[in-house]
Amino acid sequence: MNPPNALDLTSCDLEPIHIPGSIQPYGIMLVADAASGRIVGYAGTKGVSPTLLDKPLQEIVSWSVEAIRSALPRTGIHVLGDVTFDGILRDAIAYASGAHIVVELTEKVEGTRIDAALLAVLDTLDVHLERAQNLTELAAEAARIFQRLTGYGRVMVYRFVDEDAGVVLGESTSEGLPSFMHHHFPASDIPRQARALYVRNRVRVIADVHYEPAPITSASSDLRELDLSDSTLRSVSPVHLQYLKNMGVAASASMSIVKDGMLWGLIACHHHEKRELSLDTRIACQSMASNLARLIKVREDNELYRERVRLRSQEDAILTQLGPDISLNRLFAQSGEDLAKLLGADGFAAVQGGDLYCAGKCPDDPAVRAMAEHVRVSALAKPVATRQLSKQFAPAAEFTETASGLLAVTMSTEVPTILMWYRAEQLQTVRWAGNPHKDVTHDPSARLTPRSSFEEWAESVQGRARDWTLAETESASRLVRLLLEARNNSRIRELNTELTTTLRENEILLEQRGLLLKEVNHRVQNSLSLVGAFLRMQARAATEEVRTELEEAQKRLLAVSLAHRRLYLDNSVEIIDLSRYLTELMDELTSSLEGGWRDAVQLDLSPVLTDAARAVSLGLVANELLTNAVKYAYEGRPGPVNIRLEQHRETLRLIVADRGPGMNSGIAGTGFGSKMLRVLMHSLEGSLEYEDNHPGVRAIVTAAIRGNP
């Protein structure tokens, strides 16, 4: 969590740390022009000289630039292997940076080679991680493992929590070192651009915080702006170096814990004297960090699943109390305490017009009504969940002892019904690594100044409740839907008994409406079929290029037609199960391709509910990406394509991956399909990124499940 009233450190977020213009001096950097293959720049303090300039890179590393470029991933490094430079055997890695190929050389360290013995050790360590029973044990075991791998004096497993602050979950230290276990660090300690680099470059080492940066030397000044995002030797921010010195740290290393493509936390390693990590050790650490991230995901997913099952069973128990003769009003009055207990709340309240029902510990009636009015509209679209209500609703500061936390949903009855769960203030003491309110100043003579004290500083946190989990917010939404369905069923039973004639008239109107919808659907489908037939007719007499474009247009038309058909098959004319829609769309598309594509396209689609307009757009995107795989990955011949749909809270990811030649093949769409993808992604307010699939290409579409109202 961020400390309250933290001073503004946004200038840290503006520091261009990816283009420092220098490296750490324990290695050597060679920069070659990607076109000519000649060295145009270098950096380092041992064994380098101006005579390197204009030499062919192949004379140094025995790899041609063309061979290196063909082996490079789109982002990240490629290990070249052993290289003898200046009479010393070194490890060599390479990566691309704009129009340049960069090679970095570091000295080998005895006893750290990745061989059968080390692989066996890594497998044993992996087993230790898997045996951890919970997240606390997992973090502690991970800290011990990384201390064993790196030899650093202190290793911390650090998780990002509220508002990008962090907390130490696990720690392993050498004797005599102070502990930071359970300490919090403010978000300002890690600027925004550094977090972005942590996702891209997942192992970073500072061998000696007192190093003198080795500038990049070149025949021109162009290399001052060389992007070193993928560098293992990149010189780090002077602010960060001073930060480490203030902590009494002489060397550091950090490994990223990336879960679902997002930065979950860090493994932070500190040492009391300078210490390098060999390339083999860094790779081993990166592998272990990836395994740790997978285990964290498995445990969090299992925990979420168990919580969902528990909540479902409690929901069913509450709904059984809603018999045919019990109204919602009576249910709230009789089962308020059960509803509060369902979500672990201290109190529950329901407001419907002039009616008010309270159970457990709730604010006074006027305050409850004021909160209901405050969330009435926003809680209609999705649940309103907060652990610090006073930040969103200032009057709540007067009753934090009963309602510091609020979870609210609105039921769309004739008179809106607002259901609210309250959690009382949970007083807690947060231990910070240093007072986060001190030493955060802007020195007039320097652009940035890091804080200097990391002595334990305790802060009493007030006005905050225990956080609401994802499963609890899902349960609140589901409960409202089920109660609304039960209420509607009850109303239907009443109408059957008391208003038979009126019901019959309503049934006739519904039948007419159904016929009208079917007629509209029939006409729309006929119109789409006519357009499709026209396109096929035009294709017969067209050139090969035009025929190909017309066939792709038919596939896009198919995506729209299938979405429209799904609208009239589902119970809802507004919401579509995107997984069902994509399954049917892919079935239609593959059946129109050459034999073998139906088996080649594998689907792994999670159920995601979205509106019809976004479903159509995503269907068109999926069609274009599959078409690209057919054309560019396999030149029309059947080949493996995996289509995956994932949900992460309010965001979805659509991934289309092939096993073709990959991004380095030089094939890229530039025609109507590419323009259409850009327009579609703009309308979805999402992003489309391409990654190496080793081999092949992964196209990743990220977008909100629901658009902005």
C-alpha atoms as one frame of an Amber mdcrd trajectory, in Angstrom:
protein
   0.000   0.000   0.000   1.059   3.566  -0.502   1.480   5.610   2.663  -1.275
   8.187   3.032  -0.437  11.671   1.797   2.754  10.420   0.140   4.761  13.161
  -1.528   4.748  13.324  -5.316   7.670  11.520  -6.927   6.329  11.496 -10.477
   9.589  12.901 -11.833  11.133   9.470 -11.182   8.713   8.103 -13.769  10.213
  10.417 -16.406  13.824   9.252 -16.105  14.878   7.500 -19.386  16.480   4.492
 -17.681  16.398   2.404 -20.889  18.849   4.725 -22.683  21.605   5.428 -20.119
  24.370   5.617 -22.752  26.670   3.450 -20.631  27.072  -0.010 -19.113  28.345
  -1.589 -15.924  32.083  -2.167 -16.373  32.243  -5.876 -15.457  31.370  -6.793
 -19.064  31.984  -5.706 -22.640  29.448  -4.445 -25.171  29.918  -4.511 -28.947
  27.421  -2.647 -31.153  27.237  -3.654 -34.803  25.320  -2.147 -37.682  22.654
  -4.704 -38.616  23.093  -3.987 -42.341  26.878  -3.976 -42.753  27.815  -6.259
 -39.880  30.605  -3.918 -38.780  31.198  -2.715 -35.244  30.105   0.911 -34.826
  30.365   1.230 -31.049  31.714  -0.432 -27.932  31.734  -0.086 -24.151  33.733
  -1.625 -21.330  36.937  -1.064 -19.413  38.952  -4.241 -20.050  40.271  -5.314
 -23.425  38.434  -2.785 -25.579  40.026  -0.098 -27.729  39.208   2.203 -30.662
  40.696  -0.425 -33.006  37.445  -2.370 -32.643  35.541   0.240 -34.641  34.678
  -0.768 -38.208  35.807  -4.356 -37.665  33.421  -7.106 -38.841  31.576  -8.458
 -35.802  32.155 -11.987 -37.108  35.891 -11.644 -36.428  35.135 -11.288 -32.707
  32.252 -13.701 -32.056  32.501 -16.112 -35.040  28.839 -15.412 -35.831  27.733
 -13.364 -38.808  25.230 -10.596 -38.215  22.812 -12.397 -40.548  23.051 -15.593
 -38.478  22.595 -13.682 -35.231  19.639 -11.708 -36.558  17.852 -14.864 -37.733
  18.206 -16.399 -34.256  17.068 -13.376 -32.257  13.624 -13.253 -30.632  11.557
 -10.129 -31.155  12.449  -9.018 -27.633  14.940 -10.519 -25.223  18.342 -12.091
 -25.631  19.825 -15.002 -27.559  22.750 -16.928 -26.058  25.598 -17.204 -28.569
  27.802 -19.416 -26.392  31.503 -19.268 -25.569  33.668 -16.543 -27.116  37.376
 -15.929 -26.508  38.083 -12.210 -26.353  41.327 -10.603 -25.193  42.597 -14.085
 -24.325  39.736 -14.775 -21.888  36.889 -17.256 -22.401  33.614 -15.397 -22.005
  29.857 -15.924 -22.276  28.250 -14.102 -25.204  24.650 -13.016 -25.657  23.039
 -10.902 -28.378  19.879  -8.843 -28.855  18.438  -6.367 -31.328  18.210  -2.632
 -30.659  16.725  -0.636 -33.509  19.050  -0.811 -36.511  21.813  -2.418 -34.445
  22.826  -5.846 -33.192  24.310  -5.722 -29.688  26.621  -8.416 -28.321  27.554
  -8.510 -24.630  30.494 -10.480 -23.216  30.924 -11.430 -19.562  33.644 -13.500
 -17.936  32.823 -17.048 -16.988  32.605 -18.041 -13.334  33.943 -21.422 -12.322
  31.470 -23.896 -10.875  28.363 -22.262 -12.348  28.063 -24.059 -15.705  24.639
 -25.477 -16.569  25.428 -29.188 -16.720  23.686 -32.382 -15.629  24.600 -31.779
 -11.990  23.102 -28.274 -11.949  19.979 -29.441 -13.780  19.535 -32.148 -11.157
  19.890 -29.532  -8.412  17.328 -27.298 -10.116  14.900 -30.215 -10.378  15.316
 -30.931  -6.669  14.744 -27.267  -5.811  11.640 -27.251  -7.995  10.273 -30.201
  -6.023  10.839 -28.249  -2.791   8.760 -25.390  -4.195   5.943 -27.717  -5.234
   5.712 -29.151  -1.707   4.979 -25.770  -0.128   1.484 -25.850   1.372   0.555
 -22.188   0.990   1.812 -18.871  -0.332   3.730 -18.075   2.867   5.651 -21.353
   2.756   6.183 -20.975  -0.987   7.710 -17.499  -0.566   9.967 -18.647   2.286
  11.179 -21.695   0.354  11.753 -19.580  -2.778  13.900 -17.121  -0.779  16.078
 -19.992   0.484  16.420 -21.458  -3.019  17.444 -18.184  -4.629  19.931 -17.497
  -1.856  21.464 -20.898  -2.586  21.589 -20.176  -6.325  23.012 -16.652  -6.065
  25.069 -16.693  -2.856  23.683 -13.281  -1.855  23.470 -12.340   1.822  19.789
 -11.374   1.770  17.063 -12.640  -0.582  13.487 -11.338  -0.347  10.344 -12.445
  -2.158   8.470  -9.218  -2.697   4.827  -8.959  -3.767   3.069  -5.883  -5.168
  -0.136  -5.071  -3.316  -2.447  -2.054  -3.066  -1.606   0.923  -5.274   1.672
  -0.693  -6.461   3.322  -0.671  -3.047   4.987  -3.919  -2.020   5.413  -6.221
   0.946   8.061  -8.846   1.729   6.393 -12.294   1.946   9.510 -14.438   2.292
  13.121 -13.824   3.268  16.387 -15.690   3.710  19.339 -13.824   5.252  22.880
 -14.532   6.333  23.623 -14.328  10.022  23.782 -10.820  11.426  21.817  -9.050
   8.699  18.654  -7.138   9.662  15.337  -8.550   8.473  12.782  -6.845   6.230
  10.208  -9.642   6.626   6.617  -8.308   6.350   7.947  -4.795   5.750   6.215
  -2.586   3.199   7.961  -0.479   0.575   6.196   2.515  -1.029   5.352   2.405
  -4.736   7.707   5.347  -5.347  10.706   3.045  -4.681  10.142   1.442  -8.110
   9.217   3.969 -10.842   6.640   3.096 -13.479   9.123   2.655 -16.342  11.255
   0.336 -14.207   8.233  -1.921 -13.640   7.695  -2.091 -17.398  11.332  -3.133
 -17.917  10.962  -5.798 -15.217   8.367  -7.562 -17.362  10.602  -7.430 -20.445
  14.034  -8.027 -18.889  13.433 -10.465 -16.067  16.879 -10.780 -14.464  18.908
  -7.704 -13.561  22.266  -7.631 -11.758  24.206  -4.731 -10.230  27.558  -6.326
  -9.448  28.976  -3.299  -7.618  26.916  -0.253  -6.615  30.111   1.820  -6.530
  30.986   1.139 -10.169  32.019   3.868 -12.602  29.783   3.660 -15.709  31.564
   2.692 -18.939  30.198   4.984 -21.671  29.337   3.698 -25.130  32.022   4.884
 -27.544  31.181   5.326 -31.215  32.258   7.166 -34.325  29.064   9.231 -34.112
  26.741  10.421 -31.376  23.842   8.243 -32.585  24.481   5.574 -29.945  23.738
   7.961 -27.086  20.079   7.031 -27.566  20.712   3.279 -27.964  17.863   1.354
 -26.348  19.321  -1.047 -23.757  16.010  -2.473 -22.520  17.218  -6.054 -23.155
  20.771  -5.474 -21.923  22.272  -7.554 -19.108  24.924  -4.874 -18.523  22.780
  -1.734 -18.715  23.969   1.002 -16.387  21.253   1.770 -13.871  19.844   5.032
 -12.577  22.120   7.008 -10.217  19.035   7.432  -8.048  18.700   3.667  -7.675
  22.408   3.274  -6.942  22.178   5.875  -4.184  19.060   4.121  -2.894  21.032
   0.866  -2.558  23.958   2.656  -0.929  21.556   4.170   1.582  20.434   0.620
   2.408  24.053  -0.446   2.946  23.933  -2.757  -0.089  27.091  -3.305  -2.175
  25.578  -5.548  -4.884  22.080  -6.505  -5.883  20.115  -8.706  -8.246  16.428
  -8.992  -8.945  14.297 -11.528 -10.769  10.781 -10.761 -11.955   7.785 -12.867
 -10.956   5.505 -12.444 -13.973   2.051 -14.029 -13.779  -0.359 -13.869 -16.720
   1.934 -11.366 -18.429   1.788  -8.957 -15.477   4.347  -8.131 -12.788   3.214
  -9.967  -9.644   6.351  -9.363  -7.596  10.144  -9.548  -7.416  12.877 -11.704
  -5.966  15.214  -9.037  -4.561  18.779 -10.089  -3.671  21.223  -7.910  -1.667
  24.859  -8.510  -0.767  27.296  -6.728   1.547  30.157  -6.799  -0.977  30.364
  -6.694  -4.766  29.225  -9.889  -6.463  28.695 -10.865 -10.083  26.345 -13.549
 -11.363  27.422 -15.655 -14.309  25.206 -16.011 -17.361  24.436 -19.626 -16.423
  23.345 -18.564 -12.937  21.150 -15.786 -14.338  19.459 -18.246 -16.713  18.942
 -20.721 -13.864  17.420 -17.930 -11.751  15.114 -16.903 -14.585  13.940 -20.495
 -14.988  13.269 -20.847 -11.261  11.423 -17.499 -11.211   9.194 -18.715 -14.053
   8.475 -21.950 -12.159   7.684 -19.913  -9.051   5.238 -17.755 -11.035   3.475
 -20.871 -12.341   3.163 -22.324  -8.844   1.786 -19.016  -7.531  -0.798 -19.000
 -10.319  -1.823 -22.595  -9.556  -2.242 -21.854  -5.858  -4.181 -18.631  -6.427
  -6.413 -20.324  -9.004  -7.063 -23.245  -6.646  -7.853 -20.876  -3.803 -10.255
 -18.933  -6.020 -11.928 -22.175  -7.140 -12.416 -23.386  -3.561 -13.842 -20.030
  -2.526 -16.244 -20.044  -5.466 -17.478 -23.546  -4.573 -17.992 -22.528  -0.938
 -19.934 -19.412  -1.908 -22.108 -21.325  -4.384 -23.195 -23.767  -1.686 -24.068
 -20.905   0.695 -25.970 -19.083  -2.064 -28.049 -22.214  -2.679 -28.851 -22.460
   1.039 -30.135 -18.864   1.071 -32.174 -19.270  -2.096 -33.951 -22.342  -0.699
 -35.506 -19.996   1.866 -37.157 -18.060  -0.940 -40.207 -20.277  -1.325 -43.196
 -19.545  -3.568 -44.965 -17.650  -0.788 -42.010 -15.525   0.378 -41.298 -12.171
  -1.249 -37.895 -10.533  -1.508 -38.911  -8.106   1.224 -39.592 -10.969   3.616
 -36.368 -12.699   2.594 -34.323  -9.596   3.428 -36.128  -9.231   6.749 -35.705
 -12.912   7.695 -32.332 -13.772   6.147 -30.336 -10.566   6.488 -27.823 -12.144
   8.857 -27.309 -15.091   6.483 -26.732 -12.673   3.612 -24.136 -10.813   5.692
 -22.427 -14.063   6.660 -22.372 -15.188   3.021 -19.744 -12.579   2.105 -18.015
 -12.335   5.475 -19.579  -8.932   6.163 -20.331  -7.329   9.515 -23.635  -5.955
   8.276 -26.121  -6.133   5.402 -28.681  -3.603   4.225 -31.214  -3.485   1.383
 -32.925  -0.305   0.218 -35.959  -0.351  -2.066 -37.753   2.958  -2.359 -39.063
   3.772   1.109 -38.279   0.299   2.499 -35.080  -0.315   4.435 -33.796  -3.600
   5.860 -30.696  -3.844   8.054 -28.993  -6.817   9.698 -25.827  -6.919  11.774
 -23.695  -3.823  12.291 -24.772  -1.043   9.933 -24.607   2.788   9.971 -27.750
   4.666  10.976 -30.717   4.735   8.573 -30.031   8.169   6.989 -26.431   7.160
   6.283 -27.536   3.867   4.721 -29.990   5.695   2.449 -27.339   8.244   1.477
 -24.901   5.471   0.538 -27.606   3.663  -1.434 -28.262   6.790  -3.475 -24.525
   7.320  -3.962 -23.955   3.847  -5.507 -27.383   3.281  -7.091 -26.356   3.999
 -10.694 -22.745   2.792 -10.646 -23.666  -0.505  -8.937 -26.135  -1.300 -11.720
 -23.415  -1.992 -14.309 -21.079  -3.911 -11.984 -20.546  -4.328  -8.228 -19.055
  -1.398  -6.328 -16.377  -2.781  -4.014 -14.063  -0.731  -1.807 -12.104  -1.340
   1.346 -11.856   2.400   2.096 -15.307   3.866   1.568 -14.353   7.285   2.914
 -12.127   7.886  -0.145 -15.161   7.612  -2.445 -17.867   8.853  -0.090 -16.560
  11.485   2.326 -19.430  11.217   4.883 -18.345   7.604   5.512 -15.449   8.945
   7.596 -17.999   9.416  10.403 -18.847   5.698  10.692 -15.670   3.782   9.802
 -16.232   1.522  12.826 -19.215  -0.041  11.021 -18.709   0.680   7.324 -15.104
   1.157   6.237 -15.653  -1.439   3.528 -18.621  -1.574   1.138 -19.766  -4.040
  -1.499 -22.913  -2.875  -3.301 -25.030  -4.116  -6.212 -28.230  -2.726  -7.679
 -31.097  -4.989  -8.668 -33.028  -3.583 -11.624 -36.522  -3.929 -10.226 -39.239
  -1.359 -11.021 -38.050   0.551  -7.985 -34.294  -0.166  -7.891 -33.205  -2.378
  -5.008 -29.728  -1.655  -3.650 -28.031  -4.442  -1.699 -25.088  -3.399   0.474
 -22.631  -5.405   2.526 -20.526  -3.609   5.154 -17.205  -4.430   6.738 -16.023
  -2.649   9.835 -12.705  -0.869  10.136  -9.826  -3.308  10.564  -7.208  -1.522
  12.609  -3.741  -2.721  11.695  -0.151  -1.724  12.072   1.837  -1.612   8.845
   5.598  -1.872   9.148   7.505   0.138   6.557  11.173  -0.185   5.631  11.868
   3.404   6.656   9.447   6.237   7.262   7.803   6.727   3.826   6.947  10.325
   4.744  10.589  11.370   5.204  13.575  11.866   2.904  11.329  12.206  -0.134
  12.517  15.618  -1.228  13.630  17.331  -4.396  17.206  18.581  -3.913  17.558
  21.982  -5.658  20.953  20.907  -7.008  19.852  17.466  -8.204  16.901  16.285
 -10.247  16.025  13.333  -8.017  16.882  12.360  -4.449  16.140   8.914  -2.995
  15.167   8.334   0.605  18.014   7.562   2.974  16.538   5.667   5.944  15.265
   2.091   5.984  14.870   1.678   9.722  11.617  -0.060  10.646   8.789   2.481
  10.916   5.331   1.444  12.108   2.157   3.156  10.959  -1.339   2.633  12.325
  -3.765   2.249   9.429  -7.332   3.371  10.065 -10.459   3.656   7.974  -9.772
   0.481   6.002 -11.502  -2.863   6.039 -10.488  -6.306   4.840 -10.481  -6.366
   1.051 -13.261  -7.969  -1.005 -12.099 -10.924  -3.086 -12.945 -11.529  -6.728
 -15.067 -14.533  -5.752 -17.055 -12.396  -3.299 -17.836  -9.702  -5.875 -18.839
 -12.452  -8.333 -21.083 -13.979  -5.672 -22.818 -10.640  -5.041 -23.548 -10.246
  -8.767 -24.735 -13.825  -9.085 -26.945 -13.553  -6.015 -28.671 -10.465  -7.408
 -29.276 -12.236 -10.697 -30.687 -15.327  -8.989 -32.873 -13.257  -6.668 -34.146
 -11.277  -9.623 -34.925 -14.499 -11.473 -36.705 -15.872  -8.404 -38.668 -12.636
  -8.050 -39.704 -12.760 -11.681 -40.759 -16.389 -11.317 -42.827 -15.442  -8.282
 -44.511 -12.650 -10.207 -45.323 -15.052 -13.035 -46.956 -17.442 -10.560 -49.050
 -14.585  -9.177 -50.102 -13.554 -12.650 -51.084 -17.157 -13.430 -53.376 -17.169
 -10.408 -54.846 -13.661 -10.417 -54.578 -12.303 -13.956 -55.179 -15.200 -16.325
 -56.803 -13.076 -18.997 -54.113 -10.442 -18.910 -51.453 -13.148 -18.999 -52.992
 -14.639 -22.109 -52.904 -11.249 -23.802 -49.293 -10.891 -22.793 -48.522 -14.324
 -24.186 -50.105 -13.325 -27.486 -47.988 -10.173 -27.543 -44.889 -12.223 -26.763
 -45.707 -14.631 -29.555 -46.138 -11.727 -31.940 -42.851 -10.271 -30.766 -41.181
 -13.645 -31.291 -42.580 -13.926 -34.776 -41.441 -10.395 -35.520 -37.936 -11.156
 -34.255 -37.824 -14.348 -36.307 -39.014 -12.459 -39.391 -36.388  -9.766 -38.849
 -33.735 -12.417 -38.343 -34.930 -14.281 -41.434 -34.766 -11.159 -43.572 -31.360
 -10.146 -42.266 -30.015 -13.653 -42.875 -31.498 -13.624 -46.398 -29.881 -10.263
 -47.089 -26.522 -11.497 -45.837 -26.897 -14.655 -47.919 -27.638 -12.562 -51.024
 -24.533 -10.480 -50.408 -22.514 -13.666 -49.944 -23.914 -15.140 -53.164 -23.094
 -11.932 -55.002 -19.519 -12.068 -53.725 -19.166 -15.717 -54.828 -20.604 -14.873
 -58.261 -18.180 -11.970 -58.650 -15.301 -14.225 -57.584 -15.881 -16.639 -60.450
 -14.959 -14.088 -63.098 -12.364 -12.216 -61.053  -8.586 -12.398 -61.127  -6.804
 -14.554 -58.568  -5.931 -11.535 -56.400  -9.483 -10.166 -56.472 -10.902 -13.644
 -55.854  -8.757 -13.971 -52.730  -9.982 -10.603 -51.420 -13.610 -11.543 -52.141
 -13.197 -14.868 -50.311 -11.810 -13.009 -47.275 -14.741 -10.595 -47.465 -17.087
 -13.609 -47.363 -15.384 -14.810 -44.165 -15.841 -11.380 -42.572 -19.482 -11.462
 -43.641 -19.767 -14.901 -42.059 -18.545 -13.524 -38.701 -21.289 -10.861 -38.744
 -23.947 -13.349 -39.863 -23.045 -15.852 -37.165 -23.164 -13.189 -34.430 -26.599
 -12.041 -35.635 -27.855 -15.621 -35.650 -26.508 -16.152 -32.126 -28.407 -13.068
 -30.925 -31.712 -14.681 -31.824 -30.820 -18.151 -30.543 -29.774 -17.001 -27.066
 -32.076 -15.900 -24.285 -30.426 -12.488 -24.287 -30.342 -10.185 -27.271 -27.592
  -8.085 -25.734 -25.030 -10.496 -24.278 -23.128 -13.233 -26.122 -20.991 -16.070
 -24.747 -17.849 -15.224 -26.705 -16.425 -18.752 -26.355 -19.508 -20.320 -27.983
 -19.537 -17.691 -30.711 -15.836 -18.173 -31.531 -16.223 -21.968 -31.478 -19.023
 -21.830 -34.044 -17.229 -19.191 -36.098 -14.000 -21.207 -36.247 -15.990 -24.317
 -37.179 -17.604 -22.433 -40.071 -14.306 -20.904 -41.199 -12.243 -24.109 -41.074
 -14.939 -26.024 -42.951 -14.488 -23.575 -45.838 -10.721 -24.155 -45.955  -8.707
 -26.963 -47.468  -9.230 -30.346 -45.825  -7.244 -30.834 -42.636  -7.689 -27.342
 -41.169 -10.563 -28.434 -38.903  -8.171 -30.750 -37.021  -5.240 -28.327 -37.220
  -7.038 -25.486 -35.385  -7.152 -26.198 -31.635  -9.435 -24.123 -29.380  -8.935
 -23.385 -25.676 -11.691 -20.894 -24.880 -12.795 -19.764 -21.434 -16.428 -18.636
 -21.104 -16.551 -14.838 -21.430 -19.806 -12.866 -21.583 -19.665  -9.694 -23.650
 -22.005  -7.491 -25.655 -22.928  -8.288 -29.245 -21.016  -5.399 -30.814 -17.723
  -6.371 -29.139 -18.329 -10.038 -29.995 -18.686  -9.171 -33.689 -15.499  -7.075
 -33.597 -13.568  -9.838 -31.796 -14.947 -12.399 -34.246 -13.639 -10.306 -37.133
 -10.265  -9.977 -35.377 -10.093 -13.763 -34.854 -10.999 -14.281 -38.518  -8.222
 -11.933 -39.672  -5.608 -13.523 -37.391  -6.550 -17.048 -38.513  -6.436 -15.899
 -42.147  -2.946 -14.457 -41.540  -1.802 -17.789 -40.066  -3.204 -19.691 -43.057
  -1.580 -17.330 -45.589   1.739 -16.451 -43.978   2.580 -19.265 -41.552   1.674
 -22.214 -43.772   1.010 -20.727 -47.248  -2.468 -22.236 -47.258  -1.449 -25.748
 -46.218  -2.887 -27.075 -42.939  -0.671 -26.481 -39.924  -1.138 -26.239 -36.146
  -2.911 -23.093 -34.907  -3.920 -22.637 -31.281  -6.657 -20.135 -30.391  -6.961
 -19.303 -26.699  -9.434 -17.043 -24.866  -8.661 -15.941 -21.278 -10.352 -13.686
 -18.746  -8.411 -11.608 -16.224 -10.888  -9.712 -14.041 -12.482  -7.152 -16.410
 -10.063  -7.831 -19.276  -9.951 -10.557 -21.923  -7.036 -11.857 -23.968  -7.476
 -13.578 -27.341  -4.302 -15.405 -28.412  -3.776 -16.887 -31.876  -0.505 -18.833
 -32.116   1.033 -20.739 -35.016   4.181 -22.800 -35.532   5.241 -21.213 -38.811
   8.489 -19.406 -39.737   7.833 -16.601 -37.246   8.293 -12.840 -37.281  11.797
 -13.073 -38.787  10.394 -14.456 -42.033   9.870 -10.895 -43.248   6.211 -11.520
 -44.103   3.816  -8.914 -42.767   0.295  -7.939 -43.738  -0.018  -4.488 -45.243
  -3.341  -4.696 -47.088  -6.984  -4.287 -46.202  -6.811  -6.933 -43.474  -4.094
  -5.042 -41.568  -6.009  -1.780 -41.880  -9.159  -3.536 -40.721  -7.327  -4.919
 -37.664  -6.159  -1.429 -36.715  -9.705  -0.068 -37.022 -11.145  -2.958 -35.003
  -8.571  -2.602 -32.217  -9.273   1.145 -32.104 -13.005   0.484 -31.743 -12.314
  -2.050 -28.979  -9.913   0.379 -27.258  -7.568  -2.574 -26.987  -4.113  -3.604
 -28.153  -2.687  -6.164 -30.573   0.854  -7.379 -30.003   2.970 -10.009 -31.728
   5.497 -12.261 -29.986   7.829 -15.036 -31.060   6.274 -18.461 -30.404   9.589
 -20.325 -30.845   8.798 -21.211 -33.585   5.960 -19.206 -35.060   4.051 -16.131
 -34.006   1.734 -15.391 -31.095  -0.778 -12.646 -31.779  -2.160 -11.331 -28.453
  -5.324  -9.231 -28.408  -6.038  -7.476 -25.101  -9.312  -5.614 -24.573 -11.884
  -4.809 -21.919 -14.733  -7.320 -21.695 -17.215  -4.464 -21.745 -16.806  -1.124
 -23.409 -17.112   2.197 -21.655 -20.731   3.299 -21.289
